[in-house]
Amino acid sequence: VAIEFEYGFVLDADSVEGAEPQQDEDTPPPEPAELPVNLSGLLLEKATRRALSDMYVTVMGTELTTVSDAEGRFSLRGVPPGTWTVQVARPGWETREVEVEVVEGEASEATIWVRNENYSEYSAVGVYSPEKDEVTRRTITMNEVRRVPGTFGDPVRVVQNLPGAARSPFGSGLLIIRGANPEDSGVYVDGIRIPYIYHIGGYVSVINPELIDAVDYLPGNYGVQYGRSTGGVIDVKTKAQAPEQGRLVWSTDLLDSGGMYEGRLGESGEHHVGVAVRRSYIDYVLPLVPNFRNSGFTASPRWQDYQLRYSYNGWARTRLSAFVFGFDDRLLLSTPDDVAQGTDQDAQGDLSVRNWSHRVIVKLEHDISETLTLRSSLLRPRLRLPRRGSVLRLRADPVHLGAARSSWAPSEHFELLPGVDLIAGGSGFAFESPINPTPDRVRPWPSARTTSSTARASARAGLLPQVQRPPLQDTDRLLLTQACGSAPCSSTTSTATRS
């Protein structure tokens, strides 16, 4: 009996030396090895050097794309060797394209600068006409100043080109607004009055332009917060915040030199600081001019100033700021020794005029509610006017000023702005004639202590949808003369049509 059968043999590949193991049908194929990073870079904002995050980076002509991280860095893997165009794009930013060469076996890096179209995060650019409390108010921003020739980048000098404004002669640095006397017009820094806005000679203002945000020019019909002025008003607004990246600026010209630094301190960047100093040297340059000393009469001005600003923005409803600034001006009027000055002894010698002031302003603002805000400030100035020479001397002791203001706007048609301030200090005055009197004619300095308080309130009410009438009230009490006065005023703004 013969039985036929078959055997089936399966060769195990794993047991054969040198054979590749067979893959199970259910086992997925192994992933390819990750390619190395051969193109990386850093994205920075022009002018501020701020790292740019969430920017789209694409290698043109390929499918390689990525997004920059919080530090502004990006990286791409497996970029083929060659010269490629890298595009950086994001809405609100200028689309940037740069060429980058990628070499095989090497890692290429690139730093790309991108321009912000509006330099303001989370904002849109629009043009509109806001409602105005004052009938006449002109605000000058730094962007407008840079386009005005002859101002040397100083926003305060632009005021002289506006209607109704002029500068007093002989380089006194005073302002004449709508024909009023210079002492009738007020100059303010962040709402606090200062004696002068220009250095002696009227060449530059006493505040560094890099620390100025805007300048408000009000030739008339202003609010009661400027109640001690009867002419015009200039209010200089300093910067409340510093850029994220520190900025150092140095400027030098024929008249003076100065530097400014502004930036943020701390890990959170909530401490904003700004420091500026400036000193003129025109009094050293003028003697080098040929025949300057031979003119028979010379005038040598000199000025210097400083500013220190600090603000803290770490609180949700409270804002704290401090501003320390001062200036020191001197004007020397002299004649050479070989020039005859007459026989009168009182007419001999040189005349020197010096004006200086130092001020410390501390401001605290707190939002009590969504409709009520309280603002308070403390000022300690020190001012001294012409004191050298025996003809006229005027001295002002340290002055203390406290102010409290608030705003209450329960609706869009009504707003109440009450406020009060207090000024206390002293002054002295002396006038001698002749300059060299006899001992029995010497008189002591007359002096006085003054205290002035002001209570003021203004309200803006929308009587009709297109009519606003803000009644104003200003009451001032001067304790030196025991006088009290009230100055009520009002204005009405009407809109004929609304687009």
PyMOL commands that set and color helices and strands:
alter all, ss='L'
color gray80, all
select helices_A, chain A and resi 13-15+142-145+155-161+182-184+209-211+224-226+282-288+293-295+345-347+439-441
alter helices_A, ss='H'
color red, helices_A
select strands_A, chain A and resi 37-45+56-59+65-67+73-77+82-89+96-102+108-114+138-141+165-167+175-177+186-189+192-194+212-218+233-238+247-252+256-265+271-280+298-312+318-334+351-367+372-384+392-396+400-411+414-431+447-464+467-469+471-478+483-486+489-490+493-494
alter strands_A, ss='S'
color yellow, strands_A
deselect
rebuild
show_as cartoon
